[in-house]
Amino acid sequence: MEEKEKKLRPLHLRTDEGKIIEGSETKKTGTKEKMSSKMEDVKKGASEKKEDINNQISEIKEGASEKKEDIEENVGKVKKDVEEKKDKLEKESKKEGMTPAEKVLNDIVKKFQQGTGQINEAITDYTSEPKTSKMALKPLVDVLETNNTITLIADISGVKKEDIDIGISKNSVEITTMYKEEPELEDAKFTQKERSYGKTHRTIPLSTEIKVKKAKAKYKACTLTITLPKKVEDITKVNIED
């Protein structure tokens, strides 16, 4: 019986102060310390994640702020451009004795008429050519524009300057060129036709009115250059009297 009682007795642990702690209490204390350590690790991990989330939120806010500034800047540019075009339209329409709406409609009609003229011209040129040949090549033209001038550069080869006729109105330029006549070979017909023969005509519409009387043209090395000063509204300053 004494041996059984010894086996059933709990394990005791003596501390430095001489206090006896039962084995079950020691086990509980160790478990509690482990749980506390794990809780500290969990809290630490949660704190780090919270810090990462806060950093990401700050980056998102910063990016959104930058995009907002870019959008506001672009909106400002668009508003400024619209205001400038509006002022220009009002000045031009006032000068021509029209309302802005009438000016817009008038410009649309002019462009339509110019486009219709070019289409009719192309149809006439094409139908006037023999079916076995291609349409006569017209001068190739580049149009360059600055704030003050419009410049036309055309490639015209195989003619003298006396064979080129230029007609200028306030809204368009007409270039007429007289090339040599078609070659006459007995019993010969065109199977391919790419060179220009006879009279060719080209009309180039202009984006704005120009000063017709101040237009200049020169022809050198098969290149025709036409310089057209834009018609800018003159502004007169008025002194304010006392």
Secondary structure, 3 states (H helix, E strand, C coil): CHHHHHHHCCCEEECCCCCEEEHHHHHHHHHHHHHHHHHHHHHHHHHHHHHHHHHHHHHHHHHHHHHHHHHHHHHHHHHHHHHHHHHHHHHHHHHCCCCHHHHHHHHHHHHHHHHHHHHHHHHHHHHHCCCCCCCCCCCEEEEEECCCEEEEEEECCCCCHHHEEEEECCCEEEEEEECCCCCCCCCCCCCCCCCCCCEEEEEEECCCCECHHHCEEEEECCEEEEEEEECCCCCCCCCCCC
